[in-house]
Amino acid sequence: MNEKFIPEVSPPVDHPADALCFAFCGDDLLVHLRDEGTVVPTLAEIGESALRIEREHFLGQDTNNGPCFAADLQEDAEAPDGMAFHGLRDLADRLGEELFGIGGRAVQIINWGRTHRFCGRCGSKTETAPSERAQICPDCGLMCFPRLSPAIIVRINKGDQILLARNHRFPTGRFSVLAGFVEPGETLEEAVAREVREEVGIRVRNIRYFDSQPWPFPNSLMLGFTAEYVSGEIVVEDAELAEAHWFSCDELPDLPPAISIARRLIDEFVEGAA
């Protein structure tokens, strides 16, 4: 959790030139890749380039980095000399937890801004609310806030083993704990039980809350849980998963990055077995 970041909607009267600018072309973030690390450019650097900003959003204040902005660049944007566009997920370890969290906030607000330029009820062009993160329709009054999609993620214990699965979208050899979106009308615990049953065909009990993490791919709020195996044999739901197996802590496969809640769930299991 980034306790040093204060979300705000209204930007400073004067845009500080040294404010960080999380500039995206599509879902790719513009960064400097230097020997000393990955650096997010400033508003001044963006302004001095030939890049065109389609929409700009103020994100808030970070005690380490000052004011932070998000910029939605033109679709055919080319990175200036010394910079490059990279997917935010690929930059997770390079950016570190603090900047990755701000970048995740930025890309979600940018994508929300792209998809709410017009009213979904009457089709009129929307306007930005002056004091909150919302788009308002001037004709019918519909107010739209950034969308969040709650998703559960669960570590299932079976004695000294945990269940790990490989999604079809994962890099070759990588496994993780199970996850899935919450459906309308469900409690979080009901979503855990259903997702586990649907994806691997087993039943669980003692579902307990672990922690949460914003996950901007594309707009999830990951709600972590632990659970215990009750019964059933693993039967993989082929459309979602490539394979799933029980693993002990001394035979773990390639795992998700350390910055993810999935990895924290697995690491806690390993620490408890030590």
C-alpha positions as CSV (number, residue, x, y, z in Angstrom):
1,M,0.0,0.0,0.0
2,N,1.4,3.4,-1.0
3,E,0.6,5.5,2.1
4,K,2.7,8.4,0.7
5,F,0.4,9.1,-2.3
6,I,-2.6,11.4,-1.8
7,P,-5.2,11.2,-4.6
8,E,-6.5,14.5,-5.8
9,V,-8.7,15.7,-8.7
10,S,-7.9,19.5,-8.9
11,P,-4.4,20.1,-10.2
12,P,-2.1,22.9,-8.9
13,V,-2.8,26.3,-10.4
14,D,0.7,26.2,-12.0
15,H,1.7,22.9,-13.6
16,P,5.1,22.3,-12.0
17,A,7.6,21.5,-14.8
18,D,9.2,18.8,-12.7
19,A,5.9,17.0,-12.0
20,L,6.0,13.3,-13.1
21,C,3.9,12.6,-16.2
22,F,2.7,9.0,-16.7
23,A,2.2,9.2,-20.4
24,F,0.5,6.3,-22.2
25,C,0.2,5.4,-25.9
26,G,-2.5,2.8,-25.8
27,D,-1.6,0.8,-22.7
28,D,2.2,1.4,-23.0
29,L,3.9,3.7,-20.6
30,L,6.7,6.2,-21.8
31,V,9.8,5.8,-19.7
32,H,13.5,6.4,-19.7
33,L,15.4,3.1,-19.4
34,R,18.7,4.0,-17.8
35,D,21.5,2.1,-16.2
36,E,20.5,3.5,-12.8
37,G,16.9,2.4,-13.3
38,T,13.6,3.1,-15.0
39,V,12.6,6.8,-14.8
40,V,9.2,8.4,-15.5
41,P,9.5,11.6,-17.5
42,T,8.4,15.0,-16.3
43,L,5.8,17.3,-17.7
44,A,8.6,19.5,-19.0
45,E,10.1,16.7,-20.9
46,I,6.8,15.8,-22.5
47,G,6.1,19.4,-23.3
48,E,9.5,19.8,-25.0
49,S,8.9,16.8,-27.2
50,A,6.8,16.5,-30.3
51,L,4.2,14.4,-28.5
52,R,0.6,15.5,-28.5
53,I,-1.5,15.0,-25.4
54,E,-5.1,14.1,-26.2
55,R,-6.3,14.2,-22.6
56,E,-4.6,15.0,-19.3
57,H,-5.6,14.0,-15.8
58,F,-4.2,15.1,-12.5
59,L,-3.6,12.1,-10.2
60,G,-2.5,13.6,-6.9
61,Q,0.5,14.3,-4.7
62,D,3.2,11.8,-3.9
63,T,5.5,12.8,-0.9
64,N,8.5,11.4,-2.7
65,N,7.9,12.6,-6.2
66,G,5.5,15.6,-5.9
67,P,2.5,16.2,-8.2
68,C,1.7,13.4,-10.6
69,F,-0.2,13.6,-13.9
70,A,-1.5,11.1,-16.4
71,A,-1.4,11.9,-20.1
72,D,-3.2,10.1,-23.0
73,L,-1.0,10.5,-26.0
74,Q,-2.0,10.3,-29.7
75,E,-2.5,6.8,-31.0
76,D,0.6,6.9,-33.3
77,A,2.9,8.5,-30.8
78,E,6.6,7.7,-31.3
79,A,8.9,7.7,-28.3
80,P,11.4,10.7,-28.2
81,D,15.1,9.9,-28.2
82,G,16.3,8.3,-25.0
83,M,12.8,7.0,-24.1
84,A,10.7,4.0,-25.0
85,F,7.1,2.7,-24.6
86,H,6.7,-0.5,-22.5
87,G,3.8,-2.4,-21.1
88,L,3.2,-1.5,-17.4
89,R,3.2,-5.2,-16.4
90,D,6.6,-5.6,-17.9
91,L,7.9,-2.6,-15.9
92,A,6.5,-3.7,-12.5
93,D,9.8,-4.8,-11.0
94,R,11.8,-1.9,-12.6
95,L,9.4,0.8,-11.4
96,G,9.0,-0.5,-7.9
97,E,5.8,-0.8,-5.9
98,E,5.3,3.0,-5.4
99,L,5.6,4.1,-9.1
100,F,3.9,1.0,-10.4
101,G,0.9,1.8,-8.2
102,I,0.7,5.4,-9.5
103,G,1.2,4.1,-13.1
104,G,-1.6,1.6,-12.5
105,R,-3.9,4.4,-11.3
106,A,-2.9,6.5,-14.3
107,V,-3.7,3.9,-17.0
108,Q,-7.1,3.1,-15.4
109,I,-8.1,6.7,-15.3
110,I,-6.9,7.2,-18.9
111,N,-8.9,4.2,-20.2
112,W,-11.9,5.4,-18.3
113,G,-11.5,8.9,-19.9
114,R,-11.3,7.3,-23.4
115,T,-14.5,5.3,-23.0
116,H,-16.7,8.0,-21.3
117,R,-16.4,10.9,-23.6
118,F,-20.0,10.5,-24.5
119,C,-23.0,9.7,-22.4
120,G,-24.0,6.0,-22.4
121,R,-27.7,6.9,-21.9
122,C,-28.4,9.7,-24.4
123,G,-25.2,10.0,-26.4
124,S,-24.3,13.6,-25.6
125,K,-20.7,14.7,-25.0
126,T,-19.8,14.5,-21.4
127,E,-18.1,17.1,-19.2
128,T,-15.5,16.7,-16.5
129,A,-16.8,17.2,-13.0
130,P,-15.1,20.1,-11.3
131,S,-14.4,18.5,-7.9
132,E,-14.6,14.7,-8.2
133,R,-13.4,12.0,-10.5
134,A,-16.4,11.8,-12.8
135,Q,-17.8,12.6,-16.2
136,I,-21.2,14.3,-16.2
137,C,-23.8,14.5,-19.1
138,P,-25.0,18.1,-19.4
139,D,-28.2,16.9,-21.0
140,C,-29.6,14.0,-18.9
141,G,-27.4,14.4,-15.8
142,L,-25.9,10.9,-15.9
143,M,-22.7,10.8,-13.8
144,C,-20.0,8.2,-14.6
145,F,-17.2,7.3,-12.2
146,P,-14.1,5.2,-13.1
147,R,-15.0,1.5,-13.3
148,L,-13.5,-1.1,-10.9
149,S,-14.0,-4.8,-11.5
150,P,-13.7,-6.8,-8.2
151,A,-11.9,-10.1,-8.6
152,I,-11.0,-12.8,-6.0
153,I,-7.6,-14.5,-5.9
154,V,-7.2,-17.5,-3.7
155,R,-4.4,-19.8,-2.3
156,I,-5.8,-23.3,-1.7
157,N,-3.9,-25.4,0.9
158,K,-3.9,-29.2,1.0
159,G,-1.7,-30.3,3.9
160,D,1.8,-29.2,2.9
161,Q,0.9,-28.4,-0.7
162,I,-0.8,-25.6,-2.5
163,L,-2.7,-25.5,-5.8
164,L,-1.1,-23.6,-8.6
165,A,-2.4,-23.3,-12.2
166,R,-1.1,-22.1,-15.5
167,N,-3.3,-19.8,-17.5
168,H,-3.1,-19.9,-21.3
169,R,-1.9,-16.3,-21.3
170,F,1.0,-16.9,-18.9
171,P,4.6,-17.1,-20.0
172,T,5.7,-20.7,-20.6
173,G,6.3,-22.5,-17.3
174,R,4.7,-19.9,-15.1
175,F,2.0,-20.9,-12.5
176,S,0.0,-18.9,-10.1
177,V,-3.0,-19.2,-7.7
178,L,-6.5,-19.2,-9.0
179,A,-8.4,-15.9,-9.7
180,G,-11.7,-14.8,-11.2
181,F,-14.2,-12.0,-11.3
182,V,-17.0,-11.6,-8.9
183,E,-20.5,-11.9,-10.4
184,P,-23.6,-9.8,-9.6
185,G,-25.3,-11.0,-6.5
186,E,-22.4,-12.9,-5.1
187,T,-20.5,-12.4,-1.8
188,L,-16.7,-12.6,-2.1
189,E,-16.7,-16.0,-0.4
190,E,-19.3,-17.3,-2.8
191,A,-17.2,-16.1,-5.7
192,V,-14.1,-18.0,-4.3
193,A,-16.1,-21.2,-4.0
194,R,-17.6,-20.9,-7.4
195,E,-14.4,-20.0,-9.3
196,V,-12.5,-22.9,-7.7
197,R,-15.3,-25.3,-8.5
198,E,-15.5,-24.0,-12.1
199,E,-11.8,-23.8,-12.9
200,V,-10.5,-27.0,-11.2
201,G,-13.5,-29.0,-10.0
202,I,-12.7,-29.1,-6.3
203,R,-14.5,-27.9,-3.2
204,V,-12.9,-25.7,-0.5
205,R,-13.7,-24.5,3.1
206,N,-12.4,-22.0,5.7
207,I,-12.3,-19.2,3.2
208,R,-10.5,-16.3,4.9
209,Y,-9.6,-12.8,3.7
210,F,-5.9,-12.1,3.2
211,D,-5.3,-8.7,1.6
212,S,-6.2,-6.6,-1.5
213,Q,-4.4,-5.0,-4.3
214,P,-5.4,-2.7,-7.2
215,W,-4.5,-4.5,-10.4
216,P,-4.7,-2.3,-13.6
217,F,-5.1,-5.1,-16.1
218,P,-7.5,-3.7,-17.1
219,N,-9.3,-2.3,-14.1
220,S,-9.4,-5.0,-11.3
221,L,-9.4,-4.8,-7.6
222,M,-7.8,-8.1,-6.5
223,L,-9.3,-9.4,-3.2
224,G,-7.0,-12.1,-1.8
225,F,-8.2,-15.1,0.2
226,T,-6.9,-18.4,1.5
227,A,-8.9,-21.6,1.6
228,E,-8.5,-25.3,2.5
229,Y,-9.1,-28.2,0.2
230,V,-12.2,-30.4,1.1
231,S,-12.8,-32.9,-1.8
232,G,-12.6,-33.6,-5.5
233,E,-10.0,-34.4,-8.1
234,I,-8.5,-31.6,-10.3
235,V,-10.4,-31.3,-13.5
236,V,-9.1,-28.3,-15.5
237,E,-11.5,-26.0,-17.3
238,D,-9.8,-26.0,-20.6
239,A,-11.0,-22.6,-21.9
240,E,-9.3,-20.8,-19.0
241,L,-6.4,-23.0,-17.8
242,A,-3.7,-25.0,-19.5
243,E,-3.0,-27.1,-16.4
244,A,-3.1,-27.2,-12.6
245,H,-1.2,-29.2,-10.0
246,W,-0.5,-29.5,-6.2
247,F,3.0,-28.2,-5.3
248,S,5.0,-28.4,-2.1
249,C,7.2,-25.5,-1.2
250,D,10.4,-27.3,-2.3
251,E,9.2,-27.9,-5.8
252,L,7.6,-24.6,-6.8
253,P,7.6,-23.6,-10.5
254,D,8.2,-20.2,-12.1
255,L,6.0,-17.8,-10.1
256,P,4.4,-14.3,-10.6
257,P,6.4,-11.2,-9.9
258,A,7.1,-10.2,-6.3
259,I,5.0,-7.1,-6.6
260,S,1.8,-9.0,-7.1
261,I,-0.7,-10.2,-4.4
262,A,-0.5,-13.7,-6.0
263,R,3.2,-13.9,-5.1
264,R,2.5,-12.6,-1.6
265,L,0.0,-15.4,-1.1
266,I,2.5,-18.0,-2.2
267,D,5.4,-16.4,-0.2
268,E,3.3,-16.6,3.0
269,F,2.8,-20.3,2.4
270,V,6.5,-20.8,1.9
271,E,7.4,-18.8,5.0
272,G,4.9,-20.8,7.1
273,A,6.4,-24.1,5.9
274,A,10.0,-23.1,6.8
